[in-house]
Amino acid sequence: MSDHLSIVQQLGIAALVVASVLWVAGLARLLSRDHAALMTDPRSLRALPRQSPPLVECVELSPHEHDAFAGLVRQFGKGH
């Protein structure tokens, strides 16, 4: 290395170079693994959890509750 750099600076540069090489190698491995997974099943997205359809909820309203709800709908409809 250069004579005008201290040993600490030279070690720092070496550590940054090693960390950069390891990062690039890890990134390349990750991308190739994800690419291989997408090639086997293109519909699968590994980053997202499996989704299940929402459950249908139904509540029976009493006649009084039905009238109250209808009144609210009419009240909100007047605001526009």
C-alpha positions in Angstrom: 0.0 0.0 0.0 1.0 3.6 0.1 3.7 4.9 2.4 1.7 8.0 3.5 -1.1 6.0 5.0 -0.9 4.7 8.6 -1.3 1.1 9.5 -4.7 1.8 11.0 -5.9 3.5 7.7 -4.6 0.5 5.7 -6.4 -1.9 8.0 -9.6 0.1 7.6 -9.4 0.1 3.9 -8.7 -3.7 3.9 -11.7 -4.3 6.2 -13.9 -2.2 3.9 -12.8 -4.1 0.8 -13.4 -7.4 2.5 -16.8 -6.3 3.8 -17.7 -5.1 0.3 -16.7 -8.3 -1.4 -18.7 -10.3 1.2 -21.7 -8.1 0.7 -21.7 -8.4 -3.1 -21.2 -12.2 -2.9 -24.2 -12.5 -0.4 -26.3 -10.3 -2.6 -25.5 -12.3 -5.7 -26.4 -15.5 -3.9 -29.7 -14.1 -2.6 -30.7 -12.9 -6.0 -29.8 -16.1 -7.7 -31.8 -18.1 -5.1 -34.9 -15.9 -5.5 -34.6 -16.1 -9.2 -34.5 -19.9 -9.1 -37.5 -19.9 -6.8 -39.5 -17.7 -9.2 -38.5 -19.9 -12.1 -40.0 -23.0 -10.4 -43.3 -21.3 -9.4 -43.7 -17.8 -10.9 -46.9 -17.2 -8.9 -45.2 -17.5 -5.5 -44.0 -14.4 -3.8 -41.8 -15.5 -0.9 -41.8 -12.1 0.8 -45.6 -12.1 1.3 -47.4 -14.5 3.7 -50.1 -16.8 2.3 -53.4 -15.0 2.1 -56.7 -16.5 3.0 -60.0 -15.1 1.9 -61.9 -13.0 4.5 -64.6 -14.7 6.4 -68.1 -13.5 5.6 -69.8 -11.9 8.6 -73.5 -11.5 8.8 -75.6 -10.0 11.6 -79.3 -10.1 11.6 -80.8 -6.7 12.5 -84.0 -6.3 14.4 -86.7 -4.2 12.7 -85.9 -1.3 15.1 -82.2 -1.5 14.2 -83.0 -1.7 10.5 -85.1 1.5 10.7 -82.3 3.2 12.7 -79.8 2.3 10.1 -82.0 3.4 7.3 -82.4 6.8 9.1 -78.6 7.1 9.3 -78.3 6.4 5.6 -80.9 9.1 4.8 -79.1 11.5 7.2 -75.7 11.0 5.5 -77.3 11.2 2.1 -78.6 14.8 2.8 -75.1 16.0 3.5 -74.0 15.9 -0.1 
